[in-house]
Amino acid sequence: MRGILYLTVISIIAALFFLTRLFFIKKEIKNVTIQLNQINQHQTEKKIDIAFIDKDLEELASEINQQIDFTKQANAEKRRTENELKQAIANISHDIRTPMTSILGYIQFLESDELSQEQRNEYTTIVKNGALRLKVLLEDFFELSIIESADYPLKIERIKLNHVVPEVLVGFYEPFHQRGIEPILQLPEEEIAIKGDSSAVKRVLENLLNNAIKHSTGNVSIRLKKSQSSVQLTISNPADQLTEKDIFLLFDRFYKADQTRTGKGAGLGLSIAKSLMKKMNGDLTAEMQAEHLVMKCEWRE
């Protein structure tokens, strides 16, 4: 009889324990639901917390909080992309409108019968230059949109940078000569090869050299070296006019550190180079060192 009574008491205590535990778990679930509702209604940005100590509930709250972090990051990225798109549209409109307005204005001048042949030739040249600038702008924008698409084709192969760098550099003899810039080339004797797309690598080099020639206030240095974990190609030039803000924004679409320069481009060259490097699992960074802009392409092995 005592044994039965003992078992009954034990059963009652166990039942009370589980019922109490169930009560607190349900209460905590309601508490978590209320917190989630407040987050979904944008009433708070506070993460989920629980008062009742339970391993499974703690793991659930941790996973929910991790998802909240992911959602915040995704929303921040979405806002950044939307702002970038708005700025890109504004910049495209401005860059197209400026030469287009000039072209239309000089076409009206050309319709006049009072122009001398010399003036007619001058205005025709201006119209041609404006049309060429529009052509380069549209080609750059189209190229960037193609490069950033998910199915952009790349032919990955072994590329000997010791051969590619001088080959590209030869094509810039005239621009260097016109600016009075002396390129300083530092290539190691050992063969340095990477895995990448030959056309993409050449395009990256061309864009970086174009940028250096346009904005350098002195000689341009090109250096290739290999470390234990990566291959690095750096192009540096004096750029005392740049600030830390410029470096931070340098790879943004349409950004021009010197807004007074019109040129034929639209500030897309460095964005294109950055995108191509990412496509090849490489990286392109910029930093200031002793008033020199240092662009570094890096391929990790």
N, C-alpha and C positions, 0 to 999 in steps of 0.2 A: 504493500500500500504506500509506504514511504517512497519507494522507488518510483512509483507512478506519479506521485505528487511532485517529486523532484524533477522528473522529466517534464511535467506540465509547466512548472515554474520556469524551467530553462526555455521551453518553447515560447512561453509568453514573453520572456525577456528578449529572446531572439527576434520574435515578431515585432515587438516594440522598437527594437533597434533598427530593423530594416524599414519599418514604417516611418520612423523618425528620419532615417537617412533619405528615404524616398521623398518625404515632405520637403527636406532642405534642398534636395537635388531639383525637384519641380520648382521650388521657389527661386533657385538660382537660374534655372532655364528661363523663367518668366523675367528675371532681372536682366539676363543677357538679351532677351527679345526686346525689352524696353530700350536698352542701350542701342541695339541695332536699329530700332525704329527711329531713335533720335538722330543717329548718324545718317540714315537714309533721308530723313526730313531736313538735313543740313542744320539741325539745331545745335550740334556739337561736333567737334573734331577729335574728341577724347577717345582713346582706345578702350576696348572692352576690359573690364576688370571683374573679378569674382571674389566673393567673400567666403564662400564655403570651400574648404580645402578638399579637393578630389582630383586625383591624377588625370582621369579622363576629361573632366571639365576643364582642367588647366591646359591640357593639350588642345582641346577644342578652342578655347579662348586664344591660345597662341596662334593657331592656324587662322582664326578669324582676323586677328590683329595683323598677321602677315599679309592677308588678302587686302586689308584696309590700306596697308602701306603700298601694295602693288597698285591699287586703285588710285591712290593719291599721285603716285608717280606717273601713271598713265594719263590722268587728267592734266597734270602739269606739262607732260610732253605734248598732249593734244593742244593745250593753250599755246605752247611755244610754237608748234607747227602752224597753228592758225594765224598767229601773229606774224610768223615768218612769211606765210603765204600772202597775207595782206600787204606786208612790206614789199615782197617780191612783185606783186601786181602793181603797186604804186611806182616802184622803180622801173618796171618794164614800160609802164605808161609814160613816165617822164623821159626815159631814154629813147623811146620811139617818137614821142611828140616833138622833142627838141630838133633832131635832124629833119623830121618830116615838115615841121613849120618852116625851117630854113629852105628846104627844097622847094616847097610851094611858093615861098616868097620870091626866090630867085627865078623860078619858072615864070612868074608874073612879070618880072623885070625883062626876061628874055623875049616876052611877047611884044615888047615895045619896039617900034621902028626907029626910035631915036638913038639906040645904042650904037656905039662904035664897035668895030670888029674886035678891038682889044678888050673892051668891056664884056662883049658877048663871050669871048673865049674865057675870061676870068670867071664869069658867072657859071658857065658850063662846067668848068673845073670844080667849082664849089658844089654844084648839084651832084656831080659824079662822086665827090668825096663823101657827101651826105648819104648817097645811096649805098656806097661801099660800107659806111659805118652801120647802116641799117642791116645790111647783109650779114656782117660779122656778128652783130648783136643777136639776130634771129638764129644764126647757125650755132652760136655758143649756147643759147637757151635751149635749142632743140637737142644739141649734143648732151647737155647736162640732164635733161629729162630722160633721154635714152639710157645714159650711163646708170642713172639711179633706179631704173626699172629692174625688177627681180630677175628677168630672163635675159639680161645683157650678156652677150656671148663673149667669153674669154678663152683664148687658147693658151693654157698653162704649159710652159716648157722651160727647159734649162737655158738661162740667158747669161752670157758672159758680159758683165758690166764693164770690164776693162776695155772691151771693144765698142760697146754701145755708147758710152759716155763721149769718147773722142769723135765718134761718128756724128752724134747729134751736135756737138760743139762746133764742128767744121761748118755746119750750116748757119752758124751765127757770126761768122767772120765779119760780114758787112755791118750788121747792127752794132757789134762791138767797136768796129773801126769808126763808124759814124759818131758814136758817143765818146770816142777817145778812151775806151775802157780796155784794160789789159786783163784777160782772164788768166788766173793762176790755177793750173791743174796739178793735183797731187794724186797720182795713181800708184798703188803698190806694184812691185814686180810680179808678185804671185797672182795667179788667176783667181778672180772672185766671181762666183756665179750665184744666181738666185733662181727661184722658180716663179715665173710670172708670164705675163703676156707681152710680147715684144713691142707691139704697137702701143699698148697702154703705157709701158715704161718710157718709151720715147716721147709720148704725149705729155707725161708728167714732167720730164726733163725740159721739154720745150716751154711749157707753161712757167716753170720755175725760172728758167733763164730769161724769158720774156719779162717776167716781173722784176728780176734783178736789173736787167738793162734799163728798163723804164724808170726805176726809182733809185738806182744806186747813185751815190755821190762820190764814188771812187771805184777802185778795181774790184773785180768779182773773183771769189775763191771757190773752186770746186774740188772737193776732197772725197775720196772713196777709201773706206777701211773696213776690215772684218774683225769682229770680236769673237769670243767663244760662243755666244748665243745669237748673234745677229750680224747682218751686213748693213752698213750705214753709208749713205751718200748725203753729204752736206753741201749746200750752196749758200755762201755768206757774202754780204756786201754792206758797206757803210750806209746807215739809214738813221742819222741823228734826228730826222724829223718825225720819226715814229714814237708813239707813246705806248704804255702798257695796255691802254684801252684798245689801241689799234691792233696789237698782237692778239688780244682776246677775240676780236671780231674779224680777223684777217681772212678766215676761211668761210665767212658768211657770204651767201649769195649777194651779188651786186654791191658788196662793200668796197668802197674806195677810200683808202687812208687819206689821199690827197684829193679832195672833192673839186679842186680847181682844174684837175686834169680831165680833159674831155676824151681825147684819143678815139680809137675805133672800138675798143672793147667795152664791156659792161660790168667789169669786176667779177666775171665768172671763172677766170682762168684758174685761180687757186682752189675754188670749190670743185672744179672738174678734176684737178690733180688730186685733191683729198679723196674724192669719191672713187677714183681709179685705184688709188693705193688701198683703200678699204676692200675693193673688189678682189684685189690680189692678196688679201690677208696681210697687208702691210700697214704702215702708219706714216702720216706726214704731220710734223709738228713745227712750230715756229717759236723762237725765243730771241730776246735781245741779249747780246754779250758785248759789253764795252762799246755801245752805240753801233753795233753791227747786227743786222737782221740775219739770223741763222735758220735756214730751212733744212730740216732733216728728214730724209726718207729712210725708213727702217724696215727691213725684211727679217723677221725672226725665223731661225732654223728649227 
